């Protein structure tokens, strides 16, 4: 059991270390802003499509 905990600690330490050295925060922020920028036009499209299909409650 102790061996598994030590292995898990080593993996987490390695992952956090590589996240920081490989500029993981910049990649995460890029992914977040890209997702938001892709979601906004989709919501406009979905609202327009709902209004064309006659779903006035959603438009």
ROTOR-282159 format. One record per residue (C-alpha): residue number from 0; residue in three letters; x, y, z. Coordinates in steps of 0.25 Angstrom, whole numbers, plus 5000, padded with zeros to 4 digits. Layout:
! ROTOR-282159
{NUM; ala; {X; Y; Z}}
...
***
This chain:
! ROTOR-282159
{0; unk; {5000; 5000; 5000}}
{1; unk; {5011; 5010; 5004}}
{2; unk; {5018; 5006; 4990}}
{3; unk; {5006; 5011; 4983}}
{4; unk; {5005; 5024; 4990}}
{5; unk; {5020; 5027; 4988}}
{6; unk; {5018; 5024; 4973}}
{7; unk; {5005; 5033; 4972}}
{8; unk; {5013; 5044; 4979}}
{9; unk; {5024; 5042; 4969}}
{10; unk; {5015; 5043; 4957}}
{11; unk; {5008; 5055; 4963}}
{12; unk; {5021; 5062; 4966}}
{13; unk; {5026; 5059; 4952}}
{14; unk; {5013; 5064; 4945}}
{15; unk; {5013; 5077; 4953}}
{16; unk; {5027; 5079; 4950}}
{17; unk; {5025; 5077; 4935}}
{18; unk; {5013; 5086; 4935}}
{19; unk; {5021; 5097; 4940}}
{20; unk; {5033; 5095; 4932}}
{21; unk; {5025; 5093; 4919}}
{22; unk; {5017; 5106; 4921}}
{23; unk; {5004; 5098; 4924}}
{24; unk; {4997; 5111; 4929}}
{25; unk; {4998; 5118; 4916}}
{26; unk; {4993; 5105; 4909}}
{27; unk; {4981; 5104; 4919}}
{28; unk; {4978; 5119; 4917}}
{29; unk; {4978; 5117; 4902}}
{30; unk; {4969; 5105; 4902}}
{31; unk; {4959; 5113; 4911}}
{32; unk; {4959; 5125; 4902}}
{33; unk; {4958; 5117; 4890}}
{34; unk; {4946; 5109; 4896}}
{35; unk; {4939; 5122; 4900}}
{36; unk; {4941; 5128; 4886}}
{37; unk; {4936; 5115; 4879}}
{38; unk; {4924; 5115; 4888}}
{39; unk; {4919; 5129; 4886}}
{40; unk; {4916; 5127; 4870}}
{41; unk; {4910; 5114; 4873}}
{42; unk; {4900; 5120; 4883}}
{43; unk; {4896; 5130; 4872}}
{44; unk; {4894; 5120; 4862}}
{45; unk; {4886; 5111; 4871}}
{46; unk; {4877; 5123; 4875}}
{47; unk; {4875; 5126; 4860}}
{48; unk; {4872; 5112; 4857}}
{49; unk; {4862; 5111; 4868}}
{50; unk; {4855; 5124; 4863}}
{51; unk; {4854; 5118; 4849}}
{52; unk; {4848; 5105; 4854}}
{53; unk; {4837; 5112; 4861}}
{54; unk; {4842; 5110; 4876}}
{55; unk; {4839; 5124; 4880}}
{56; unk; {4842; 5121; 4895}}
{57; unk; {4856; 5118; 4892}}
{58; unk; {4859; 5130; 4883}}
***
